[in-house]
Amino acid sequence: MAPYFLQQRDTLRSHGQKQEAKNRQLADAVLEGRRELEELQLQVQARQQAWQALRREKEELVAVLREPE
């Protein structure tokens, strides 16, 4: 009877270790995805700011060109 339980214990331990390794890989993938998302958010923010700066410059240029001489 004892060898059966030892075998079951070893099998469960092996499955547990495999599951833990898989969970670590998934957690790493999630963290990488979050880092990529953060980088994309920073890129979007930078592009928005650049677009707003261009828009302000355009409005200033249009205002200068409309001023009577």
Predicted model as a PDB file, atoms N, CA, C, CB and O in Angstrom, pLDDT in the B-factor column:
MODEL        1                                                                  
ATOM      1  N   MET A   1       0.814  -1.195   0.000  1.00 66.00           N  
ATOM      2  CA  MET A   1       0.000   0.000   0.000  1.00 66.00           C  
ATOM      3  C   MET A   1       0.861   1.264   0.000  1.00 66.00           C  
ATOM      4  CB  MET A   1      -0.928  -0.005   1.198  1.00 66.00           C  
ATOM      5  O   MET A   1       0.531   2.239  -0.675  1.00 66.00           O  
ATOM      6  N   ALA A   2       1.937   1.249   0.738  1.00 89.00           N  
ATOM      7  CA  ALA A   2       2.794   2.421   0.828  1.00 89.00           C  
ATOM      8  C   ALA A   2       3.404   2.782  -0.522  1.00 89.00           C  
ATOM      9  CB  ALA A   2       3.891   2.187   1.845  1.00 89.00           C  
ATOM     10  O   ALA A   2       3.445   3.968  -0.851  1.00 89.00           O  
ATOM     11  N   PRO A   3       3.880   1.834  -1.320  1.00 90.00           N  
ATOM     12  CA  PRO A   3       4.434   2.224  -2.621  1.00 90.00           C  
ATOM     13  C   PRO A   3       3.410   2.934  -3.504  1.00 90.00           C  
ATOM     14  CB  PRO A   3       4.964   1.000  -3.344  1.00 90.00           C  
ATOM     15  O   PRO A   3       3.767   3.848  -4.248  1.00 90.00           O  
ATOM     16  N   TYR A   4       2.158   2.530  -3.430  1.00 89.00           N  
ATOM     17  CA  TYR A   4       1.104   3.183  -4.217  1.00 89.00           C  
ATOM     18  C   TYR A   4       0.984   4.654  -3.818  1.00 89.00           C  
ATOM     19  CB  TYR A   4      -0.257   2.458  -4.021  1.00 89.00           C  
ATOM     20  O   TYR A   4       0.930   5.533  -4.677  1.00 89.00           O  
ATOM     21  N   PHE A   5       0.943   4.909  -2.531  1.00 91.00           N  
ATOM     22  CA  PHE A   5       0.812   6.285  -2.059  1.00 91.00           C  
ATOM     23  C   PHE A   5       2.059   7.113  -2.393  1.00 91.00           C  
ATOM     24  CB  PHE A   5       0.558   6.301  -0.549  1.00 91.00           C  
ATOM     25  O   PHE A   5       1.956   8.298  -2.709  1.00 91.00           O  
ATOM     26  N   LEU A   6       3.210   6.493  -2.321  1.00 93.00           N  
ATOM     27  CA  LEU A   6       4.437   7.197  -2.696  1.00 93.00           C  
ATOM     28  C   LEU A   6       4.411   7.568  -4.175  1.00 93.00           C  
ATOM     29  CB  LEU A   6       5.674   6.333  -2.385  1.00 93.00           C  
ATOM     30  O   LEU A   6       4.821   8.665  -4.556  1.00 93.00           O  
ATOM     31  N   GLN A   7       3.934   6.662  -4.988  1.00 94.00           N  
ATOM     32  CA  GLN A   7       3.828   6.935  -6.424  1.00 94.00           C  
ATOM     33  C   GLN A   7       2.822   8.055  -6.677  1.00 94.00           C  
ATOM     34  CB  GLN A   7       3.415   5.659  -7.194  1.00 94.00           C  
ATOM     35  O   GLN A   7       3.071   8.948  -7.486  1.00 94.00           O  
ATOM     36  N   GLN A   8       1.693   8.004  -5.986  1.00 94.00           N  
ATOM     37  CA  GLN A   8       0.680   9.054  -6.138  1.00 94.00           C  
ATOM     38  C   GLN A   8       1.240  10.408  -5.700  1.00 94.00           C  
ATOM     39  CB  GLN A   8      -0.585   8.708  -5.318  1.00 94.00           C  
ATOM     40  O   GLN A   8       1.011  11.426  -6.353  1.00 94.00           O  
ATOM     41  N   ARG A   9       1.975  10.406  -4.587  1.00 95.00           N  
ATOM     42  CA  ARG A   9       2.575  11.641  -4.096  1.00 95.00           C  
ATOM     43  C   ARG A   9       3.545  12.207  -5.135  1.00 95.00           C  
ATOM     44  CB  ARG A   9       3.302  11.396  -2.756  1.00 95.00           C  
ATOM     45  O   ARG A   9       3.523  13.402  -5.430  1.00 95.00           O  
ATOM     46  N   ASP A  10       4.380  11.349  -5.678  1.00 94.00           N  
ATOM     47  CA  ASP A  10       5.349  11.795  -6.678  1.00 94.00           C  
ATOM     48  C   ASP A  10       4.655  12.319  -7.927  1.00 94.00           C  
ATOM     49  CB  ASP A  10       6.293  10.656  -7.047  1.00 94.00           C  
ATOM     50  O   ASP A  10       5.077  13.321  -8.504  1.00 94.00           O  
ATOM     51  N   THR A  11       3.594  11.643  -8.341  1.00 95.00           N  
ATOM     52  CA  THR A  11       2.835  12.080  -9.515  1.00 95.00           C  
ATOM     53  C   THR A  11       2.210  13.446  -9.264  1.00 95.00           C  
ATOM     54  CB  THR A  11       1.743  11.052  -9.872  1.00 95.00           C  
ATOM     55  O   THR A  11       2.291  14.338 -10.108  1.00 95.00           O  
ATOM     56  N   LEU A  12       1.586  13.604  -8.099  1.00 96.00           N  
ATOM     57  CA  LEU A  12       0.964  14.893  -7.770  1.00 96.00           C  
ATOM     58  C   LEU A  12       2.016  15.998  -7.663  1.00 96.00           C  
ATOM     59  CB  LEU A  12       0.172  14.787  -6.450  1.00 96.00           C  
ATOM     60  O   LEU A  12       1.783  17.123  -8.106  1.00 96.00           O  
ATOM     61  N   ARG A  13       3.149  15.688  -7.090  1.00 96.00           N  
ATOM     62  CA  ARG A  13       4.222  16.677  -6.960  1.00 96.00           C  
ATOM     63  C   ARG A  13       4.705  17.102  -8.351  1.00 96.00           C  
ATOM     64  CB  ARG A  13       5.404  16.103  -6.122  1.00 96.00           C  
ATOM     65  O   ARG A  13       4.929  18.285  -8.606  1.00 96.00           O  
ATOM     66  N   SER A  14       4.861  16.131  -9.232  1.00 96.00           N  
ATOM     67  CA  SER A  14       5.307  16.426 -10.594  1.00 96.00           C  
ATOM     68  C   SER A  14       4.301  17.307 -11.316  1.00 96.00           C  
ATOM     69  CB  SER A  14       5.529  15.131 -11.378  1.00 96.00           C  
ATOM     70  O   SER A  14       4.673  18.283 -11.967  1.00 96.00           O  
ATOM     71  N   HIS A  15       3.022  16.957 -11.199  1.00 97.00           N  
ATOM     72  CA  HIS A  15       1.983  17.771 -11.846  1.00 97.00           C  
ATOM     73  C   HIS A  15       1.959  19.176 -11.254  1.00 97.00           C  
ATOM     74  CB  HIS A  15       0.596  17.107 -11.695  1.00 97.00           C  
ATOM     75  O   HIS A  15       1.792  20.162 -11.971  1.00 97.00           O  
ATOM     76  N   GLY A  16       2.130  19.253  -9.932  1.00 97.00           N  
ATOM     77  CA  GLY A  16       2.143  20.561  -9.275  1.00 97.00           C  
ATOM     78  C   GLY A  16       3.293  21.421  -9.752  1.00 97.00           C  
ATOM     79  O   GLY A  16       3.125  22.619  -9.983  1.00 97.00           O  
ATOM     80  N   GLN A  17       4.469  20.811  -9.901  1.00 97.00           N  
ATOM     81  CA  GLN A  17       5.629  21.568 -10.375  1.00 97.00           C  
ATOM     82  C   GLN A  17       5.434  22.038 -11.807  1.00 97.00           C  
ATOM     83  CB  GLN A  17       6.895  20.721 -10.274  1.00 97.00           C  
ATOM     84  O   GLN A  17       5.806  23.158 -12.156  1.00 97.00           O  
ATOM     85  N   LYS A  18       4.849  21.178 -12.635  1.00 97.00           N  
ATOM     86  CA  LYS A  18       4.580  21.572 -14.027  1.00 97.00           C  
ATOM     87  C   LYS A  18       3.584  22.728 -14.065  1.00 97.00           C  
ATOM     88  CB  LYS A  18       4.038  20.369 -14.844  1.00 97.00           C  
ATOM     89  O   LYS A  18       3.743  23.666 -14.846  1.00 97.00           O  
ATOM     90  N   GLN A  19       2.552  22.656 -13.216  1.00 98.00           N  
ATOM     91  CA  GLN A  19       1.544  23.720 -13.188  1.00 98.00           C  
ATOM     92  C   GLN A  19       2.159  25.031 -12.700  1.00 98.00           C  
ATOM     93  CB  GLN A  19       0.357  23.319 -12.283  1.00 98.00           C  
ATOM     94  O   GLN A  19       1.845  26.098 -13.227  1.00 98.00           O  
ATOM     95  N   GLU A  20       3.026  24.954 -11.705  1.00 98.00           N  
ATOM     96  CA  GLU A  20       3.689  26.160 -11.208  1.00 98.00           C  
ATOM     97  C   GLU A  20       4.563  26.791 -12.292  1.00 98.00           C  
ATOM     98  CB  GLU A  20       4.537  25.833  -9.969  1.00 98.00           C  
ATOM     99  O   GLU A  20       4.599  28.013 -12.437  1.00 98.00           O  
ATOM    100  N   ALA A  21       5.262  25.954 -13.044  1.00 98.00           N  
ATOM    101  CA  ALA A  21       6.090  26.480 -14.132  1.00 98.00           C  
ATOM    102  C   ALA A  21       5.225  27.163 -15.191  1.00 98.00           C  
ATOM    103  CB  ALA A  21       6.921  25.350 -14.773  1.00 98.00           C  
ATOM    104  O   ALA A  21       5.574  28.229 -15.699  1.00 98.00           O  
ATOM    105  N   LYS A  22       4.108  26.546 -15.513  1.00 98.00           N  
ATOM    106  CA  LYS A  22       3.188  27.133 -16.500  1.00 98.00           C  
ATOM    107  C   LYS A  22       2.632  28.452 -15.966  1.00 98.00           C  
ATOM    108  CB  LYS A  22       2.026  26.148 -16.832  1.00 98.00           C  
ATOM    109  O   LYS A  22       2.528  29.429 -16.708  1.00 98.00           O  
ATOM    110  N   ASN A  23       2.280  28.483 -14.696  1.00 98.00           N  
ATOM    111  CA  ASN A  23       1.757  29.715 -14.093  1.00 98.00           C  
ATOM    112  C   ASN A  23       2.805  30.826 -14.116  1.00 98.00           C  
ATOM    113  CB  ASN A  23       1.301  29.452 -12.647  1.00 98.00           C  
ATOM    114  O   ASN A  23       2.476  31.990 -14.349  1.00 98.00           O  
ATOM    115  N   ARG A  24       4.068  30.464 -13.874  1.00 98.00           N  
ATOM    116  CA  ARG A  24       5.132  31.472 -13.934  1.00 98.00           C  
ATOM    117  C   ARG A  24       5.259  32.035 -15.348  1.00 98.00           C  
ATOM    118  CB  ARG A  24       6.478  30.867 -13.479  1.00 98.00           C  
ATOM    119  O   ARG A  24       5.431  33.241 -15.530  1.00 98.00           O  
ATOM    120  N   GLN A  25       5.174  31.159 -16.341  1.00 98.00           N  
ATOM    121  CA  GLN A  25       5.257  31.623 -17.731  1.00 98.00           C  
ATOM    122  C   GLN A  25       4.096  32.550 -18.058  1.00 98.00           C  
ATOM    123  CB  GLN A  25       5.269  30.430 -18.703  1.00 98.00           C  
ATOM    124  O   GLN A  25       4.281  33.577 -18.712  1.00 98.00           O  
ATOM    125  N   LEU A  26       2.909  32.193 -17.610  1.00 98.00           N  
ATOM    126  CA  LEU A  26       1.736  33.034 -17.875  1.00 98.00           C  
ATOM    127  C   LEU A  26       1.859  34.376 -17.153  1.00 98.00           C  
ATOM    128  CB  LEU A  26       0.442  32.312 -17.438  1.00 98.00           C  
ATOM    129  O   LEU A  26       1.517  35.417 -17.713  1.00 98.00           O  
ATOM    130  N   ALA A  27       2.341  34.351 -15.925  1.00 98.00           N  
ATOM    131  CA  ALA A  27       2.518  35.597 -15.179  1.00 98.00           C  
ATOM    132  C   ALA A  27       3.541  36.488 -15.870  1.00 98.00           C  
ATOM    133  CB  ALA A  27       2.955  35.307 -13.732  1.00 98.00           C  
ATOM    134  O   ALA A  27       3.351  37.702 -15.951  1.00 98.00           O  
ATOM    135  N   ASP A  28       4.620  35.899 -16.368  1.00 98.00           N  
ATOM    136  CA  ASP A  28       5.618  36.681 -17.104  1.00 98.00           C  
ATOM    137  C   ASP A  28       5.015  37.286 -18.365  1.00 98.00           C  
ATOM    138  CB  ASP A  28       6.827  35.806 -17.466  1.00 98.00           C  
ATOM    139  O   ASP A  28       5.303  38.431 -18.710  1.00 98.00           O  
ATOM    140  N   ALA A  29       4.180  36.517 -19.048  1.00 98.00           N  
ATOM    141  CA  ALA A  29       3.530  37.020 -20.268  1.00 98.00           C  
ATOM    142  C   ALA A  29       2.594  38.179 -19.933  1.00 98.00           C  
ATOM    143  CB  ALA A  29       2.744  35.886 -20.977  1.00 98.00           C  
ATOM    144  O   ALA A  29       2.519  39.155 -20.679  1.00 98.00           O  
ATOM    145  N   VAL A  30       1.891  38.072 -18.828  1.00 98.00           N  
ATOM    146  CA  VAL A  30       0.988  39.153 -18.411  1.00 98.00           C  
ATOM    147  C   VAL A  30       1.789  40.415 -18.098  1.00 98.00           C  
ATOM    148  CB  VAL A  30       0.151  38.725 -17.174  1.00 98.00           C  
ATOM    149  O   VAL A  30       1.419  41.514 -18.511  1.00 98.00           O  
ATOM    150  N   LEU A  31       2.880  40.250 -17.372  1.00 98.00           N  
ATOM    151  CA  LEU A  31       3.707  41.410 -17.038  1.00 98.00           C  
ATOM    152  C   LEU A  31       4.289  42.059 -18.289  1.00 98.00           C  
ATOM    153  CB  LEU A  31       4.834  41.003 -16.090  1.00 98.00           C  
ATOM    154  O   LEU A  31       4.340  43.284 -18.392  1.00 98.00           O  
ATOM    155  N   GLU A  32       4.723  41.244 -19.229  1.00 98.00           N  
ATOM    156  CA  GLU A  32       5.247  41.781 -20.491  1.00 98.00           C  
ATOM    157  C   GLU A  32       4.150  42.536 -21.245  1.00 98.00           C  
ATOM    158  CB  GLU A  32       5.819  40.642 -21.373  1.00 98.00           C  
ATOM    159  O   GLU A  32       4.396  43.606 -21.802  1.00 98.00           O  
ATOM    160  N   GLY A  33       2.957  41.980 -21.257  1.00 98.00           N  
ATOM    161  CA  GLY A  33       1.832  42.653 -21.901  1.00 98.00           C  
ATOM    162  C   GLY A  33       1.519  43.988 -21.246  1.00 98.00           C  
ATOM    163  O   GLY A  33       1.215  44.968 -21.925  1.00 98.00           O  
ATOM    164  N   ARG A  34       1.594  44.019 -19.937  1.00 98.00           N  
ATOM    165  CA  ARG A  34       1.350  45.279 -19.222  1.00 98.00           C  
ATOM    166  C   ARG A  34       2.426  46.311 -19.549  1.00 98.00           C  
ATOM    167  CB  ARG A  34       1.299  45.036 -17.703  1.00 98.00           C  
ATOM    168  O   ARG A  34       2.130  47.495 -19.709  1.00 98.00           O  
ATOM    169  N   ARG A  35       3.682  45.855 -19.649  1.00 98.00           N  
ATOM    170  CA  ARG A  35       4.766  46.789 -20.012  1.00 98.00           C  
ATOM    171  C   ARG A  35       4.549  47.339 -21.424  1.00 98.00           C  
ATOM    172  CB  ARG A  35       6.151  46.086 -19.921  1.00 98.00           C  
ATOM    173  O   ARG A  35       4.745  48.528 -21.675  1.00 98.00           O  
ATOM    174  N   GLU A  36       4.145  46.466 -22.334  1.00 98.00           N  
ATOM    175  CA  GLU A  36       3.883  46.911 -23.706  1.00 98.00           C  
ATOM    176  C   GLU A  36       2.728  47.900 -23.738  1.00 98.00           C  
ATOM    177  CB  GLU A  36       3.576  45.709 -24.616  1.00 98.00           C  
ATOM    178  O   GLU A  36       2.780  48.896 -24.459  1.00 98.00           O  
ATOM    179  N   LEU A  37       1.690  47.628 -22.961  1.00 98.00           N  
ATOM    180  CA  LEU A  37       0.547  48.526 -22.910  1.00 98.00           C  
ATOM    181  C   LEU A  37       0.949  49.885 -22.354  1.00 98.00           C  
ATOM    182  CB  LEU A  37      -0.571  47.919 -22.066  1.00 98.00           C  
ATOM    183  O   LEU A  37       0.521  50.921 -22.862  1.00 98.00           O  
ATOM    184  N   GLU A  38       1.769  49.880 -21.314  1.00 98.00           N  
ATOM    185  CA  GLU A  38       2.243  51.140 -20.741  1.00 98.00           C  
ATOM    186  C   GLU A  38       3.048  51.934 -21.773  1.00 98.00           C  
ATOM    187  CB  GLU A  38       3.101  50.873 -19.485  1.00 98.00           C  
ATOM    188  O   GLU A  38       2.890  53.150 -21.886  1.00 98.00           O  
ATOM    189  N   GLU A  39       3.899  51.251 -22.515  1.00 98.00           N  
ATOM    190  CA  GLU A  39       4.695  51.916 -23.555  1.00 98.00           C  
ATOM    191  C   GLU A  39       3.786  52.504 -24.639  1.00 98.00           C  
ATOM    192  CB  GLU A  39       5.703  50.922 -24.185  1.00 98.00           C  
ATOM    193  O   GLU A  39       4.000  53.629 -25.092  1.00 98.00           O  
ATOM    194  N   LEU A  40       2.780  51.743 -25.047  1.00 98.00           N  
ATOM    195  CA  LEU A  40       1.844  52.254 -26.052  1.00 98.00           C  
ATOM    196  C   LEU A  40       1.078  53.465 -25.526  1.00 98.00           C  
ATOM    197  CB  LEU A  40       0.860  51.153 -26.474  1.00 98.00           C  
ATOM    198  O   LEU A  40       0.828  54.414 -26.269  1.00 98.00           O  
ATOM    199  N   GLN A  41       0.707  53.435 -24.253  1.00 98.00           N  
ATOM    200  CA  GLN A  41       0.005  54.581 -23.676  1.00 98.00           C  
ATOM    201  C   GLN A  41       0.897  55.816 -23.675  1.00 98.00           C  
ATOM    202  CB  GLN A  41      -0.462  54.264 -22.248  1.00 98.00           C  
ATOM    203  O   GLN A  41       0.429  56.924 -23.936  1.00 98.00           O  
ATOM    204  N   LEU A  42       2.178  55.626 -23.383  1.00 98.00           N  
ATOM    205  CA  LEU A  42       3.108  56.756 -23.419  1.00 98.00           C  
ATOM    206  C   LEU A  42       3.267  57.292 -24.840  1.00 98.00           C  
ATOM    207  CB  LEU A  42       4.474  56.342 -22.857  1.00 98.00           C  
ATOM    208  O   LEU A  42       3.354  58.504 -25.039  1.00 98.00           O  
ATOM    209  N   GLN A  43       3.305  56.401 -25.824  1.00 98.00           N  
ATOM    210  CA  GLN A  43       3.401  56.836 -27.216  1.00 98.00           C  
ATOM    211  C   GLN A  43       2.157  57.614 -27.632  1.00 98.00           C  
ATOM    212  CB  GLN A  43       3.602  55.630 -28.140  1.00 98.00           C  
ATOM    213  O   GLN A  43       2.259  58.633 -28.315  1.00 98.00           O  
ATOM    214  N   VAL A  44       1.000  57.143 -27.227  1.00 98.00           N  
ATOM    215  CA  VAL A  44      -0.246  57.840 -27.553  1.00 98.00           C  
ATOM    216  C   VAL A  44      -0.233  59.233 -26.928  1.00 98.00           C  
ATOM    217  CB  VAL A  44      -1.480  57.030 -27.059  1.00 98.00           C  
ATOM    218  O   VAL A  44      -0.586  60.218 -27.576  1.00 98.00           O  
ATOM    219  N   GLN A  45       0.177  59.303 -25.664  1.00 98.00           N  
ATOM    220  CA  GLN A  45       0.222  60.593 -24.977  1.00 98.00           C  
ATOM    221  C   GLN A  45       1.184  61.556 -25.686  1.00 98.00           C  
ATOM    222  CB  GLN A  45       0.646  60.402 -23.505  1.00 98.00           C  
ATOM    223  O   GLN A  45       0.868  62.732 -25.866  1.00 98.00           O  
ATOM    224  N   ALA A  46       2.349  61.054 -26.084  1.00 98.00           N  
ATOM    225  CA  ALA A  46       3.326  61.904 -26.773  1.00 98.00           C  
ATOM    226  C   ALA A  46       2.765  62.389 -28.107  1.00 98.00           C  
ATOM    227  CB  ALA A  46       4.652  61.140 -26.997  1.00 98.00           C  
ATOM    228  O   ALA A  46       2.945  63.550 -28.473  1.00 98.00           O  
ATOM    229  N   ARG A  47       2.097  61.516 -28.820  1.00 98.00           N  
ATOM    230  CA  ARG A  47       1.519  61.919 -30.119  1.00 98.00           C  
ATOM    231  C   ARG A  47       0.392  62.924 -29.931  1.00 98.00           C  
ATOM    232  CB  ARG A  47       0.995  60.689 -30.885  1.00 98.00           C  
ATOM    233  O   ARG A  47       0.246  63.847 -30.732  1.00 98.00           O  
ATOM    234  N   GLN A  48      -0.404  62.754 -28.882  1.00 98.00           N  
ATOM    235  CA  GLN A  48      -1.472  63.719 -28.605  1.00 98.00           C  
ATOM    236  C   GLN A  48      -0.874  65.093 -28.311  1.00 98.00           C  
ATOM    237  CB  GLN A  48      -2.346  63.245 -27.416  1.00 98.00           C  
ATOM    238  O   GLN A  48      -1.354  66.112 -28.806  1.00 98.00           O  
ATOM    239  N   GLN A  49       0.172  65.103 -27.503  1.00 98.00           N  
ATOM    240  CA  GLN A  49       0.803  66.377 -27.167  1.00 98.00           C  
ATOM    241  C   GLN A  49       1.411  67.026 -28.408  1.00 98.00           C  
ATOM    242  CB  GLN A  49       1.880  66.176 -26.092  1.00 98.00           C  
ATOM    243  O   GLN A  49       1.312  68.240 -28.586  1.00 98.00           O  
ATOM    244  N   ALA A  50       2.032  66.230 -29.256  1.00 98.00           N  
ATOM    245  CA  ALA A  50       2.613  66.769 -30.489  1.00 98.00           C  
ATOM    246  C   ALA A  50       1.509  67.322 -31.387  1.00 98.00           C  
ATOM    247  CB  ALA A  50       3.424  65.680 -31.238  1.00 98.00           C  
ATOM    248  O   ALA A  50       1.661  68.390 -31.978  1.00 98.00           O  
ATOM    249  N   TRP A  51       0.400  66.594 -31.486  1.00 98.00           N  
ATOM    250  CA  TRP A  51      -0.706  67.055 -32.316  1.00 98.00           C  
ATOM    251  C   TRP A  51      -1.272  68.357 -31.773  1.00 98.00           C  
ATOM    252  CB  TRP A  51      -1.804  65.990 -32.393  1.00 98.00           C  
ATOM    253  O   TRP A  51      -1.573  69.269 -32.542  1.00 98.00           O  
ATOM    254  N   GLN A  52      -1.421  68.454 -30.446  1.00 98.00           N  
ATOM    255  CA  GLN A  52      -1.946  69.684 -29.846  1.00 98.00           C  
ATOM    256  C   GLN A  52      -1.001  70.858 -30.084  1.00 98.00           C  
ATOM    257  CB  GLN A  52      -2.175  69.491 -28.339  1.00 98.00           C  
ATOM    258  O   GLN A  52      -1.449  71.977 -30.334  1.00 98.00           O  
ATOM    259  N   ALA A  53       0.305  70.606 -30.007  1.00 97.00           N  
ATOM    260  CA  ALA A  53       1.277  71.678 -30.265  1.00 97.00           C  
ATOM    261  C   ALA A  53       1.176  72.147 -31.712  1.00 97.00           C  
ATOM    262  CB  ALA A  53       2.718  71.198 -29.959  1.00 97.00           C  
ATOM    263  O   ALA A  53       1.212  73.348 -31.977  1.00 97.00           O  
ATOM    264  N   LEU A  54       1.048  71.210 -32.648  1.00 97.00           N  
ATOM    265  CA  LEU A  54       0.894  71.583 -34.054  1.00 97.00           C  
ATOM    266  C   LEU A  54      -0.393  72.363 -34.283  1.00 97.00           C  
ATOM    267  CB  LEU A  54       0.913  70.339 -34.939  1.00 97.00           C  
ATOM    268  O   LEU A  54      -0.420  73.318 -35.059  1.00 97.00           O  
ATOM    269  N   ARG A  55      -1.437  71.960 -33.617  1.00 97.00           N  
ATOM    270  CA  ARG A  55      -2.724  72.642 -33.764  1.00 97.00           C  
ATOM    271  C   ARG A  55      -2.621  74.081 -33.257  1.00 97.00           C  
ATOM    272  CB  ARG A  55      -3.835  71.880 -33.002  1.00 97.00           C  
ATOM    273  O   ARG A  55      -3.129  75.006 -33.892  1.00 97.00           O  
ATOM    274  N   ARG A  56      -1.959  74.267 -32.105  1.00 96.00           N  
ATOM    275  CA  ARG A  56      -1.784  75.622 -31.575  1.00 96.00           C  
ATOM    276  C   ARG A  56      -0.952  76.479 -32.533  1.00 96.00           C  
ATOM    277  CB  ARG A  56      -1.113  75.575 -30.186  1.00 96.00           C  
ATOM    278  O   ARG A  56      -1.277  77.639 -32.784  1.00 96.00           O  
ATOM    279  N   GLU A  57       0.121  75.894 -33.060  1.00 96.00           N  
ATOM    280  CA  GLU A  57       0.960  76.627 -34.007  1.00 96.00           C  
ATOM    281  C   GLU A  57       0.171  77.021 -35.251  1.00 96.00           C  
ATOM    282  CB  GLU A  57       2.178  75.787 -34.401  1.00 96.00           C  
ATOM    283  O   GLU A  57       0.322  78.127 -35.768  1.00 96.00           O  
ATOM    284  N   LYS A  58      -0.673  76.105 -35.726  1.00 95.00           N  
ATOM    285  CA  LYS A  58      -1.491  76.402 -36.906  1.00 95.00           C  
ATOM    286  C   LYS A  58      -2.444  77.547 -36.614  1.00 95.00           C  
ATOM    287  CB  LYS A  58      -2.278  75.157 -37.352  1.00 95.00           C  
ATOM    288  O   LYS A  58      -2.605  78.460 -37.424  1.00 95.00           O  
ATOM    289  N   GLU A  59      -3.082  77.487 -35.431  1.00 93.00           N  
ATOM    290  CA  GLU A  59      -4.020  78.558 -35.073  1.00 93.00           C  
ATOM    291  C   GLU A  59      -3.309  79.903 -34.960  1.00 93.00           C  
ATOM    292  CB  GLU A  59      -4.727  78.229 -33.750  1.00 93.00           C  
ATOM    293  O   GLU A  59      -3.846  80.931 -35.372  1.00 93.00           O  
ATOM    294  N   GLU A  60      -2.105  79.893 -34.405  1.00 92.00           N  
ATOM    295  CA  GLU A  60      -1.342  81.135 -34.295  1.00 92.00           C  
ATOM    296  C   GLU A  60      -0.967  81.660 -35.679  1.00 92.00           C  
ATOM    297  CB  GLU A  60      -0.075  80.916 -33.447  1.00 92.00           C  
ATOM    298  O   GLU A  60      -1.051  82.861 -35.935  1.00 92.00           O  
ATOM    299  N   LEU A  61      -0.559  80.768 -36.562  1.00 92.00           N  
ATOM    300  CA  LEU A  61      -0.184  81.166 -37.914  1.00 92.00           C  
ATOM    301  C   LEU A  61      -1.394  81.734 -38.657  1.00 92.00           C  
ATOM    302  CB  LEU A  61       0.409  79.970 -38.685  1.00 92.00           C  
ATOM    303  O   LEU A  61      -1.292  82.761 -39.329  1.00 92.00           O  
ATOM    304  N   VAL A  62      -2.526  81.067 -38.533  1.00 91.00           N  
ATOM    305  CA  VAL A  62      -3.751  81.552 -39.182  1.00 91.00           C  
ATOM    306  C   VAL A  62      -4.133  82.927 -38.634  1.00 91.00           C  
ATOM    307  CB  VAL A  62      -4.914  80.548 -38.973  1.00 91.00           C  
ATOM    308  O   VAL A  62      -4.545  83.809 -39.387  1.00 91.00           O  
ATOM    309  N   ALA A  63      -3.996  83.100 -37.333  1.00 90.00           N  
ATOM    310  CA  ALA A  63      -4.329  84.391 -36.708  1.00 90.00           C  
ATOM    311  C   ALA A  63      -3.396  85.493 -37.221  1.00 90.00           C  
ATOM    312  CB  ALA A  63      -4.235  84.289 -35.161  1.00 90.00           C  
ATOM    313  O   ALA A  63      -3.847  86.609 -37.478  1.00 90.00           O  
ATOM    314  N   VAL A  64      -2.124  85.198 -37.370  1.00 89.00           N  
ATOM    315  CA  VAL A  64      -1.168  86.187 -37.882  1.00 89.00           C  
ATOM    316  C   VAL A  64      -1.476  86.524 -39.330  1.00 89.00           C  
ATOM    317  CB  VAL A  64       0.275  85.668 -37.754  1.00 89.00           C  
ATOM    318  O   VAL A  64      -1.406  87.689 -39.721  1.00 89.00           O  
ATOM    319  N   LEU A  65      -1.814  85.525 -40.131  1.00 88.00           N  
ATOM    320  CA  LEU A  65      -2.107  85.771 -41.536  1.00 88.00           C  
ATOM    321  C   LEU A  65      -3.409  86.547 -41.708  1.00 88.00           C  
ATOM    322  CB  LEU A  65      -2.179  84.454 -42.295  1.00 88.00           C  
ATOM    323  O   LEU A  65      -3.575  87.243 -42.710  1.00 88.00           O  
ATOM    324  N   ARG A  66      -4.315  86.446 -40.777  1.00 88.00           N  
ATOM    325  CA  ARG A  66      -5.600  87.172 -40.882  1.00 88.00           C  
ATOM    326  C   ARG A  66      -5.516  88.604 -40.396  1.00 88.00           C  
ATOM    327  CB  ARG A  66      -6.668  86.451 -40.097  1.00 88.00           C  
ATOM    328  O   ARG A  66      -6.392  89.414 -40.699  1.00 88.00           O  
ATOM    329  N   GLU A  67      -4.487  88.922 -39.655  1.00 78.00           N  
ATOM    330  CA  GLU A  67      -4.382  90.278 -39.103  1.00 78.00           C  
ATOM    331  C   GLU A  67      -4.272  91.287 -40.248  1.00 78.00           C  
ATOM    332  CB  GLU A  67      -3.151  90.396 -38.144  1.00 78.00           C  
ATOM    333  O   GLU A  67      -3.524  91.083 -41.204  1.00 78.00           O  
ATOM    334  N   PRO A  68      -5.024  92.367 -40.131  1.00 75.00           N  
ATOM    335  CA  PRO A  68      -4.931  93.411 -41.168  1.00 75.00           C  
ATOM    336  C   PRO A  68      -3.566  94.101 -41.100  1.00 75.00           C  
ATOM    337  CB  PRO A  68      -6.075  94.460 -41.001  1.00 75.00           C  
ATOM    338  O   PRO A  68      -2.968  94.231 -40.031  1.00 75.00           O  
ATOM    339  N   GLU A  69      -3.107  94.525 -42.227  1.00 66.00           N  
ATOM    340  CA  GLU A  69      -1.788  95.178 -42.295  1.00 66.00           C  
ATOM    341  C   GLU A  69      -1.896  96.637 -42.020  1.00 66.00           C  
ATOM    342  CB  GLU A  69      -1.142  94.968 -43.646  1.00 66.00           C  
ATOM    343  O   GLU A  69      -0.888  97.344 -42.035  1.00 66.00           O  
TER     344      GLU A  69                                                      
ENDMDL                                                                          
END                                                                             
